[in-house]
Amino acid sequence: ALAGHKMLTGEELEAMMKGGEKLTIVDVREPELYKKGHIPGAINIPYEEAHGRILKELSSKDTIVFVCHGGPMGDELSEILVKNNYTKVFNVKGGMKKWRGPLSAQAK
């Protein structure tokens, strides 16, 4: 496994959220999917744009959690951050396909 970032299960992420830990949750799916429902508080940086945006928009001081549809895109983006000296980087194992926690959707 890549040493840089850690995998989180949906349950672990939910526990961190319930515990009030300050997280930057980054949903890298397409905006349409994000609008249909996402982890509460997650920001949307679509994968297509993420390579140009994550280093500018995410702080290395923050705890960053990537979530994609199934996992691999989040792994790839996590490693970019790790290579740039971000230390608290996580990816949700199985992505939104495995997420069973609360969802929020934007009002249509």
N, C-alpha and C positions, 0 to 999 in steps of 0.2 A: 504493500500500500504506500501511497505517497505520504511522506513524513509531514508535509507542511500543514495540511488542514485536517480537521477532525470531522467525522461523520456524526450526525445527530439523528436519532429516530424522531418521528413525529411526537411520540410521547415525551421524549426528553425536551424537545423544543417547547411543548405545551407547559411542562413543569417549570422551565426557565421563565416563560412568559407569566405564568401564575405567580412565580416567586418575585415578580417585579423587576427582574434583571433588565437593564437597558440594552436592547438589542436593535441592530439595524437589519431588518429582514428584507432581503432583496429578491423579488420575484422576477425571474428572467424570461417568463413566458410572453407570448404575444399579448399586446394590449387587450384584444378581444377576450382572451381567456381570463386575464386578470380581472377585467370588468365583471365577468360572470361570477367570480368568487375568488377570494384570496385570504391568506392568513391575516387576521386583523393587525393593522399597523404596517403591513408590508408595503414597500415602495416598488414601483414597477420600472425596471430598467431592462427593456427587451434585449435578449441575447444578441440580436443583430447589431445593436448599438453599444452593447456593454463594453466591448474591447476599448472603445474610445472614451467611455464615460466613467468606468468604475474607479480608476486611479484619481480622477479629478473630483468625483462626487462623494467618495466614501473615505472617511477618516481612518487612518491607521490606529487611532486611539480607541476606536469603537469595536464592539463585538459584532461581527458581520456574519449573517446567516444567509446563504444562498438557497433558493428553492426554485427548481425548474419542474418540468413535467415528470421526468423520470429519474434524474440524477446526474447524467454525464456532463451536461452543459455547466451545471453548478460546480462540478469537480474541476473542470477546465478553468473557469473563472476564479475559483478559489486559489488555484495554483499561481495564477498571475499575481494575485494580491500577495501571496506568501513570498514569491520571488522579489516583491517590492517591499519586503520587511514588515508586512502586516502580520501580527502575531495571533489575533483572536478571530480566526476564520473557520466557519463551519459550513457544511453542506447537508441538507436534509436527505437522508437515505431514502431512495425511492421517490423523492420529490412529491408533487401534489397527488400522484396516484396513490401514495400511501398515507397521506395526511387524513386523519380522522377527527382533528380538533375543530374548533369553531372557525367559521368562515364569515367574512363580511363581503358584501357585494355593494357596488355603488348603485345608487338609485338610477333607474333608467331615465 
